[in-house]
Amino acid sequence: MNAIGTAEKYIDMGRQIGIFPQGGITKNRKSFSPKAGAALMSVKSQAPIIPVSLFSLGKIRPFCRITVRFGKPVYPPKDDSLKSARQFSQTVKEIIISQLEEEHK
């Protein structure tokens, strides 16, 4: 079973999963391009996404200060097409970026 299949199994069991939709650590708050996998799983299962942003001044290393912001749950559209998942992914990206921008105010 692949990672997406395993994640879908846990969602079906009522469990929560954590996914970084950008696919890795980004160097600045606007440069990431989200992958559609997390949004597609959300759309298929109708499970909400809770947008989370991580912020650190400089490199992330042991004992450095990291700010974690949790947004409100975002519910997926009823349409379970790939196009809807991609649009939903962009919506989640915009929320994460706005959370990061809050950190800079």
Summary of the structure (lengths in Angstrom):
residues: 105
radius of gyration: 14.4
end to end distance: 43.8
largest distance: 43.8
contacts: 252
relative contact order: 0.18
helix: 39%
strand: 10%
